[in-house]
């Protein structure tokens, strides 16, 4: 039997608009397990490609995938609470 496919952590993009005009002032990739209370509002599957770059303290580029098994963009609600766990900053963009 093949090993189970790991689908966690979920990666969320946190974006703050620029206060003084168009654009953003902060963009971060946040990792966390949103599965305890995730409510998907919409999702769009599609063809994806993946390129990984090293991040200070986390050499992501060493894990370049051989094959992308699937991907989608989802709009969902979840709670970041003590009960459901907090996220962590994976990267500042």
N, C-alpha and C positions, 0 to 999 in steps of 0.2 A: 504494500500500500504506500503511495507517495506521501511525503510529509504535507501537512496542512499548509495552505497558502497564508502567509502572514499579511494581514491587511491593516495593521495598526503600527504606528500611530497614524491618525488622520492628519493631514497637513492643511491648515487653514491660512488664508492670506488676510492679515489685518492691515487695513489701510486707513490713514487719516488724511482728510483733505487739507490742502495748504490754506492757512488762515488769510493770506494776503493776495489770493488770486487763483488762477487755474493750476491744476496739478495736485501732487500729494506732498505732505511734509514727512510722512513716516510710512514705510511699507515693511512688514515683517512676516516671515513664515513661522507659524506657531504649530507645534506638534502636540497632540493630546488624543486620548481615547474618548471620542464623543459617543461611543455606542450605548452607554447606559441610558441615555435619555434623548437620543437623536430623533428628530422628526423631519423627514425629507419633504420639502415643499415642491421641488421640481429637480429633474436631473436630465442631462443631455449627454448621451454616449457619443463617441466619435473616434476617429483614428487619432492616435497620439504618438508622439516621439518624446524621448527623454534625454536630456543632457545634464550631467551632474558636474558640479565644480566643488573644489575643496572649500570648506568653511573653517575658520580658525577653531581648533580644538576638535574638529570632526572631518576627517578626510573622505567626504562623500564620493569624490571622484574615483576612489578605489573600488567602488561597488557599481561600476557601469554595467547596466543590464545587457544580457545577451539577446533578450527578447522581451518586448512589452506585451503582457498578457491581457491588459485591458485598461481603460481609463474613461473617466467622465467628469463633468463639472456638475456639482450639485448646489442647490440653495437649500439650506436646512437650518433648523433651530436646535439649540442645545444650551444647557446651563453649565457655566463654569462656577462650581461651588465646592465647598469642602467635601460634601457627600459624593459628588461626581468626579472630583479631581480637577486639578489645575493643569494648564498647558505650560509649555516652555518655549523660549525663543530658539528656533533652529537657525535662522539667519535674518540679518537686517539687509534689506535690498536697497 
